[in-house]
């Protein structure tokens, strides 16, 4: 009875108040984008990032800005950080990191131009064979690179 009363009351509230109330009750996540970029020799592009935990190496990417679409955010991040454009951009997979309250959207793409650090955030941009990744690369980065490689092998086999 009480829940029915609350439901009836809810329907009469203005839309803006219902949206704000619903937002307060929902978990908040940040959303990031990342890219698996391979060259013609099947090497993957990794960045040595100042703010990345562990040793700093990882796939390129960054945070999505307010009102920004994921692909647009990816293109902006890569242009700002290493000065490249992208072509053949496709979503590869999405994952949720509950502890960090973060949703990550991963793409696969081809680079146009030579990557070179253009931001204080990036120390190096280098191409690596997937069987000769940096020895200090985190387990998490290794897992997502392995996942991407397996998906791409199945897709293009």
C-alpha positions in Angstrom: 0.0 0.0 0.0 2.7 2.4 1.0 4.8 1.6 -2.1 1.8 2.2 -4.3 1.3 5.6 -2.7 5.0 6.5 -3.3 4.7 5.3 -6.9 1.6 7.5 -7.4 3.4 10.5 -5.8 6.5 9.9 -8.0 4.4 10.1 -11.2 3.2 13.6 -10.2 6.6 15.1 -9.6 8.1 17.3 -12.3 10.4 15.5 -14.7 13.5 17.5 -13.7 13.0 16.5 -10.0 12.6 12.8 -10.9 15.8 12.9 -13.0 17.8 14.5 -10.2 16.4 12.2 -7.6 17.2 9.1 -9.8 20.8 10.4 -10.3 21.4 10.6 -6.6 20.4 7.0 -6.2 22.6 5.7 -9.0 26.3 4.7 -8.8 28.5 7.2 -10.6 31.2 6.0 -13.0 33.8 7.8 -15.0 34.1 6.8 -18.6 37.3 6.4 -20.5 38.3 5.3 -24.0 41.4 3.4 -25.2 42.7 2.2 -28.5 44.5 -0.8 -29.8 46.5 0.6 -32.7 48.5 -1.8 -34.8 51.0 -1.0 -37.6 51.6 -2.9 -40.8 54.1 -5.2 -38.9 51.4 -6.1 -36.4 53.1 -4.1 -33.6 51.0 -2.4 -31.1 51.3 1.3 -30.1 51.9 1.8 -26.4 52.4 5.1 -24.5 54.6 5.7 -21.4 52.2 7.9 -19.5 53.1 10.1 -16.6 49.8 9.5 -14.7 49.4 5.8 -15.3 50.0 3.7 -12.2 52.7 1.1 -12.1 55.5 1.8 -14.7 53.4 4.0 -17.0 53.2 1.9 -20.2 49.8 1.2 -21.6 47.4 1.5 -24.5 46.6 5.1 -25.6 43.4 6.7 -24.4 41.9 9.0 -21.9 38.7 10.4 -20.2 35.6 11.3 -22.1 34.6 15.0 -21.6 31.2 16.2 -20.8 28.8 15.9 -23.8 31.5 14.1 -25.8 31.0 11.0 -27.8 33.4 8.1 -27.2 35.0 8.1 -30.6 35.4 11.9 -30.6 37.1 11.7 -27.2 39.5 9.0 -28.5 40.4 11.1 -31.5 40.9 14.2 -29.4 43.1 12.4 -26.8 45.3 10.9 -29.5 45.7 14.1 -31.4 46.5 16.0 -28.2 48.9 13.4 -26.7 50.7 12.0 -29.7 49.6 14.0 -32.8 48.0 11.2 -34.8 44.7 10.9 -36.6 42.7 7.7 -36.8 41.0 5.7 -39.5 39.0 2.5 -39.5 37.9 3.1 -35.9 35.7 0.3 -34.4 34.6 -0.6 -30.9 36.3 -3.8 -29.8 34.9 -4.3 -26.3 33.8 -2.5 -23.1 34.6 -3.4 -19.5 33.6 -2.1 -16.1 36.1 -1.7 -13.3 33.9 -1.7 -10.2 36.7 -0.8 -7.7 37.6 2.3 -9.7 34.0 3.0 -10.6 35.1 3.3 -14.2 33.7 2.1 -17.6 36.3 1.6 -20.3 35.4 1.6 -24.0 38.1 0.1 -26.2 38.5 0.6 -29.9 40.7 -0.8 -32.6 42.0 1.6 -35.2 44.8 2.5 -37.6 47.1 5.5 -37.1 47.6 8.2 -39.6 50.9 9.9 -39.0 53.9 9.1 -36.7 53.1 9.1 -33.0 55.3 11.4 -31.0 54.7 12.9 -27.5 53.0 16.3 -27.7 51.8 16.6 -24.1 53.6 16.7 -20.7 51.5 13.6 -19.9 53.3 11.3 -22.4 57.0 10.4 -21.9 57.3 8.0 -24.9 55.2 6.5 -27.8 56.6 3.2 -29.1 55.6 0.3 -31.3 56.0 -3.2 -29.7 55.6 -6.7 -31.0 52.8 -8.4 -28.9 55.3 -11.1 -27.9 57.9 -8.5 -26.8 55.9 -6.1 -24.7 57.7 -4.0 -22.0 58.8 -6.3 -19.2 57.3 -3.8 -16.6 53.9 -3.6 -18.3 51.2 -4.2 -15.8 49.3 -7.5 -15.7 46.0 -5.7 -16.4 47.5 -4.1 -19.6 48.8 -7.4 -20.7 45.4 -9.0 -20.2 43.5 -6.4 -22.2 46.2 -6.5 -25.0 45.9 -10.3 -25.1 42.1 -10.0 -25.1 42.2 -7.6 -28.0 44.7 -9.7 -30.0 42.5 -12.8 -29.6 39.4 -11.0 -30.7 41.2 -9.6 -33.8 42.7 -13.0 -34.6 39.2 -14.6 -34.6 37.7 -11.7 -36.6 40.3 -11.6 -39.3 41.2 -15.3 -39.4 
